[in-house]
Amino acid sequence: MTAILEIHNLRKTFDGVSALDGTSLSVEERRIVSLIGPNGAGKTTLFNLVCGFLPSDGGSIIFRGVSFAGMKPHHIAGLGIGRTFQDLRLLRKVTVLDNVMLAFQHQAGEGVLRALAGWKTPREERANIQEARGLLEFVGLQGKAQDLAEALSYGQQKLLTLACCLAMNAELLLLDEPVAGIDPDTSQRILHLLRELRDEGKTIFLIEHNMEAVRAVSDFVVVMDEGRKIAEGTPEAVMQEPAVLEAYLT
Amino acid sequence: MDYLLHVLILIAIYSILSVSLNLISGYAGLLSVAHAALFGVGAYIAALLALHFHANFLVGILCAAIGAGLISLVVAAPSLRIHDDYFVLATFAFQVIAFGVMNNWIGLTGGPMGLPGIPQPTIFGVVISSHAQFLVLAAGFAVIAALLVRRLVRSPFGRVLKAIREDEVFAQSLGKNVMLYKLQVFAIGGGLAAVAGALYAHYITFIDPSSFTVTESIFILAMVIVGGSGSIAGSVVGAVLLVSLPEALRFVGMPSSVAANVRQMLYGGLLVVFMMFRPQGILGEFAFHRK
């Protein structure tokens, strides 16, 4: 097993308060790794640093041997890291299909001159529409392509963001609370999709508070508290650790 | 008859301005109050080239577009690092500086006296001298500008613009270089405004800084908002309404000194009414809102 993402001694403080206090962890490829911990443990901050939305105050992030120091979010995304957000970011006033269409990388029609010339763009668009419809079917949103994203239920919107990550052709998916606040059926479907994606070769790194889901889906669990990693291992082993029990009880 | 043609020519010129500002503000969501400055930059570049170098009209218009596009980039690069309200302030600052240069660099721009005697355009040996001929020319440019912007916003490029308008962070997380798109949109919009400026200079044959003030910028923005941001047809409707409504005041027998003030109040009032009751404008799909 090789690590796809390696984080060493990562630090971040906000106004003197330490959010990440020398966190180190690694995510091995073709696995589902869950990052858990009490609120304020620094989980989302860690995701934001990996994706380049926040600058770090020290330490390193290495993806497939490439260091992220000073890279912009769009550049990091382009390397093959997809991400969903806790507060569910997507284009609500735009159709479901167009949300997915936006996610494809290296579209010729996204360049000004190509867009103006219109050359090759229609063919590219047709191919992308086909692929986008396939992805929507894969996540179970067939028949919703022409609806506005805001017309979808919360669970369906989470499925849509997953389809966007897949359209990016990301190798590593960072999912911030993929099943929080959604009905059990959709939740089961998402967990099933995650396993299927892992079996196809994707690596999934997720944050989740729903312990049942974490136990059901994770190959490996990393536990954080107060900006540090306090435990890691298989779901069963981690849940037994005194430090973890203590962090959750206090 | 010439009067009617004159109004139509102004509508064509203002349509170019409102359509191009719509690309920047309506589609990419970057509220700018510097459009009149870029309109002015285009007018001065074309006028100076025609007066000092006897440049051909088409060469002048091309140079105006490129020059204003480059200036847009210089203005946008630092301004785009700040967001929302502060971005509006940065464009306002540029507008004020540009007016200051036009008004005070007397050696180049003639200062408040302006530049008189700009020749009428000649295209392939034909002098455009009548109102009807000029209307065909201006309308032709307006149609080209509208088609260009339409093509852009309907392409994958336009899809990214809408994404930036709706949720910049989401666009970045999908690998879109948001800054690059904003710069491109600003340069294209500024270049098109300069085309309108060049047409204006050759049409009126005289320009002075008073045509390129912040009031003018807000007038163009009002066209975009009233017509409908994110709608090209809306921008044309906005230009038609805001150019022709004040003209209509002449026919109710209002003296011109009063009409000038009423014109200001009219579009100020229209802006307020639209912001309150129909923020997406007549044909628009998107309302300016706080994120």
Chai-1 contact restraints between the chains, C-beta under 6 A:
chainA,res_idxA,chainB,res_idxB,connection_type,confidence,min_distance_angstrom,max_distance_angstrom,comment,restraint_id
A,P73,B,Q172,contact,1.0,0.0,6.0,A-B,restraint_1
A,H74,B,Q172,contact,1.0,0.0,6.0,A-B,restraint_2
A,H74,B,G175,contact,1.0,0.0,6.0,A-B,restraint_3
A,H74,B,K176,contact,1.0,0.0,6.0,A-B,restraint_4
A,H74,B,N177,contact,1.0,0.0,6.0,A-B,restraint_5
A,A77,B,S173,contact,1.0,0.0,6.0,A-B,restraint_6
A,A77,B,G175,contact,1.0,0.0,6.0,A-B,restraint_7
A,G78,B,G175,contact,1.0,0.0,6.0,A-B,restraint_8
A,R83,B,S173,contact,1.0,0.0,6.0,A-B,restraint_9
A,R89,B,D167,contact,1.0,0.0,6.0,A-B,restraint_10
A,R89,B,V169,contact,1.0,0.0,6.0,A-B,restraint_11
A,R89,B,F170,contact,1.0,0.0,6.0,A-B,restraint_12
A,L91,B,A163,contact,1.0,0.0,6.0,A-B,restraint_13
A,L91,B,E166,contact,1.0,0.0,6.0,A-B,restraint_14
A,L102,B,R159,contact,1.0,0.0,6.0,A-B,restraint_15
A,L102,B,A163,contact,1.0,0.0,6.0,A-B,restraint_16
A,L102,B,L174,contact,1.0,0.0,6.0,A-B,restraint_17
A,A103,B,L174,contact,1.0,0.0,6.0,A-B,restraint_18
A,Q105,B,G175,contact,1.0,0.0,6.0,A-B,restraint_19
A,Q107,B,P156,contact,1.0,0.0,6.0,A-B,restraint_20
A,G109,B,S155,contact,1.0,0.0,6.0,A-B,restraint_21
A,G109,B,P156,contact,1.0,0.0,6.0,A-B,restraint_22
A,E110,B,P156,contact,1.0,0.0,6.0,A-B,restraint_23
A,E110,B,F157,contact,1.0,0.0,6.0,A-B,restraint_24
A,E110,B,V160,contact,1.0,0.0,6.0,A-B,restraint_25
A,V112,B,Q184,contact,1.0,0.0,6.0,A-B,restraint_26
A,A115,B,L152,contact,1.0,0.0,6.0,A-B,restraint_27
A,A115,B,S155,contact,1.0,0.0,6.0,A-B,restraint_28
A,A115,B,F157,contact,1.0,0.0,6.0,A-B,restraint_29
A,L116,B,R151,contact,1.0,0.0,6.0,A-B,restraint_30
